Amino acid sequence: MKPDFSKGLIPTIVVDDQSNEVLMLAYMNEESYQKTLETKQTWFYSRSRQELWNKGATSGNYQTVESIQLDCDQDTLLVRITPHGPACHTGNNSCFHTGVNIETGDGFLLENSFSSTIFEEVMTEIEQRKVKEVEKSYTNYLFQKGIDKIGKKVIEEAGEVVIAAKNKDKQEIVNEVSDLIYHSFVLMADQDVSLDEVKQELRNRFSKKGNSKGDRPEVKEW
């Protein structure tokens, strides 16, 4: 059974495979559908530009296809994906970020509609510093000193997080955790570890939650 493109474009609903959040609605023709199968990334057909487009080719917010489902009439697709950035061009996690008051018909921005992209922004900035030096950049200083200095800073910041927690100082904890995340990102960049790789490992562990075999330290499950 295959999609029926005989009547033209097929609506395609894109859903986050982990959260089940509906991210966007786009359209596929037979060519974009085949490219999606071949590349395991989402390809669509733009009705306004009348051309194929690969989601993320411009923004970097690619979508890795996990599964494709076909409806009973073979004229609508449901594509489950792993997102690598927000789905919406506005920076929102989902294109469906506007609620509608059913009494008045007025639209309003939903709470928590923006994706947590600050991690991606910080990591991108750090990775750019690795390939292009900026005068008086602390990140460049760390890269120049190497893994011994970077590792020492990660250990220091982890200790300061614990001290802040023992002090029960919320703002101090926020500050120190931010420092720890930043220095951990520098370490990752130095070792060519991407944020996507860490996110995927977290997804793998999260998908195994409830399967833990106890408190043994070698068990990598939640």
PyMOL commands that set and color helices and strands:
alter all, ss='L'
color gray80, all
select helices_A, chain A and resi 30-39+118-131+138-145+147-166+170-190+195-207
alter helices_A, ss='H'
color red, helices_A
select strands_A, chain A and resi 10-16+22-28+43-46+51-54+63-70+77-83+98-100+107-109
alter strands_A, ss='S'
color yellow, strands_A
deselect
rebuild
show_as cartoon
